[in-house]
């Protein structure tokens, strides 16, 4: 599909490493917000039997998604399978095997950024939302970090540390 969208120009300002980092940030926010839901006890009577287990399990699922994003980010920034595997407590070959499909999907999304839905009329982005619309993600994540991270004093605590693409001037 060759048509462009308004997001394509924004995305071109970011390196793949920066886009992968935004996806990791976005997934980390999901984990943090989900885990925060387990802290307060006031609404415990409103949750049915096993409800808190369901919430805790959702945190694990979101953390698994964040782990995949972290591996993709680390590969984008040049980390080897040996370096990644040491933190997973497994061998490099096992780490590569475990995450190859995820990396293939990430790479494919850059080759084929959109697929048509079943009607053939609507384009479905293949990149995660934070990578597809990085300008929106930066604003959202900078605001979240500024509001939630007490020791962070930067005006743009997420976007200021991203590795941006070189401009073609």
C-alpha positions in Angstrom: 0.0 0.0 0.0 1.7 3.2 -1.1 -0.6 5.9 0.2 0.8 8.1 2.9 -0.8 9.3 6.1 -0.2 12.4 8.3 1.7 10.2 10.7 4.3 9.1 8.2 6.2 12.4 8.3 6.2 12.4 12.1 7.4 8.9 12.2 10.2 9.7 9.8 11.7 12.1 12.4 12.3 9.1 14.8 14.9 6.3 14.5 13.6 2.8 14.8 15.4 2.7 18.1 13.4 5.7 19.3 10.1 4.2 18.1 10.9 0.9 19.9 11.7 2.9 23.0 8.3 4.7 22.8 6.6 1.3 22.5 8.4 0.1 25.6 7.5 3.3 27.5 3.9 2.9 26.5 3.8 -0.7 27.6 5.5 0.2 30.9 2.8 2.8 31.6 0.2 0.0 31.0 2.0 -2.2 33.6 2.4 0.6 36.1 -1.2 1.7 35.8 -2.5 -1.9 36.1 -0.3 -2.6 39.1 -1.5 0.6 40.7 -5.0 -0.7 40.6 -4.0 -3.4 43.1 -2.8 -0.9 45.7 -6.0 0.7 47.1 -8.2 -1.5 49.3 -11.3 0.7 49.4 -13.0 -1.1 46.5 -12.1 -4.6 47.5 -15.8 -5.4 48.4 -16.7 -4.4 44.8 -14.5 -7.1 43.3 -16.0 -10.6 43.0 -14.3 -13.8 44.3 -10.9 -14.1 42.6 -11.0 -10.5 41.3 -7.7 -9.4 42.6 -6.1 -12.6 41.1 -7.5 -11.5 37.8 -6.0 -8.1 38.2 -2.6 -9.5 39.2 -2.7 -11.9 36.3 -3.4 -8.9 33.9 -0.2 -7.2 35.3 1.8 -10.3 34.4 0.3 -10.3 30.9 1.1 -6.6 30.4 4.6 -7.2 31.9 5.2 -10.0 29.3 4.2 -7.5 26.6 6.6 -5.0 28.0 9.4 -7.6 28.1 8.9 -8.3 24.4 9.0 -4.5 23.8 12.2 -4.3 25.8 13.9 -7.1 23.8 12.9 -5.3 20.5 14.3 -2.1 21.9 17.5 -3.7 23.0 18.0 -5.3 19.6 17.3 -2.0 17.9 20.0 -0.3 19.9 22.4 -3.1 19.1 22.3 -5.4 22.1 23.4 -8.9 21.4 21.5 -12.0 22.2 24.1 -12.9 24.8 23.6 -9.5 26.5 19.9 -9.9 26.5 19.9 -13.6 27.5 22.0 -12.9 30.6 19.1 -10.9 32.1 16.6 -13.6 31.2 18.6 -16.4 32.8 18.6 -18.4 29.6 21.1 -19.0 26.8 21.5 -16.7 23.8 20.0 -19.3 21.4 17.0 -19.8 23.6 16.5 -16.0 23.9 16.7 -15.6 20.1 14.3 -18.4 19.5 11.8 -17.1 22.1 11.7 -13.6 20.6 12.3 -14.1 16.9 8.6 -14.1 15.9 8.2 -10.8 17.8 11.2 -9.2 16.0 10.0 -10.5 12.7 6.6 -8.9 13.3 8.3 -5.6 14.2 10.5 -5.7 11.1 7.6 -6.7 8.9 5.5 -3.7 10.1 8.2 -1.4 8.7 8.1 -3.2 5.3 4.3 -3.4 5.2 3.0 -0.7 7.5 -0.7 -1.1 6.7 -3.0 -4.0 5.9 -6.5 -3.7 4.6 -9.4 -4.8 6.8 -11.8 -7.5 5.6 -13.8 -4.9 3.6 -10.7 -3.8 1.7 -11.5 -0.1 2.5 -9.8 0.6 5.9 -6.1 0.5 6.5 -5.0 -1.2 9.7 -1.6 0.0 11.0 0.8 -2.9 11.8 3.0 -0.9 14.1 2.1 -0.5 17.8 0.2 2.8 18.4 3.2 4.5 20.1 5.4 3.8 17.0 2.7 4.5 14.5 1.9 8.0 16.0 5.1 8.9 17.9 4.2 12.6 18.3 1.0 11.7 20.1 2.9 9.1 22.1 5.6 11.6 23.2 3.0 14.1 24.4 1.1 11.4 26.3 4.1 9.8 27.8 5.8 13.1 28.8 2.6 14.1 30.5 2.3 10.7 32.3 5.9 10.8 33.5 5.7 14.4 34.6 2.6 13.6 36.6 3.6 10.3 38.1 7.4 10.2 38.5 8.2 12.3 41.6 11.9 12.6 41.1 11.7 13.5 37.4 12.0 17.2 36.8 12.6 17.4 33.1 10.1 19.2 31.0 9.9 16.3 28.5 11.1 13.3 30.5 10.4 10.7 27.9 10.9 12.4 24.5 14.0 14.4 25.5 16.1 11.2 25.7 15.1 9.6 22.4 17.5 9.1 19.5 16.1 11.1 16.7 16.7 10.6 12.9 19.1 12.9 11.2 17.3 15.6 9.3 17.9 15.7 5.5 18.9 19.3 5.1 
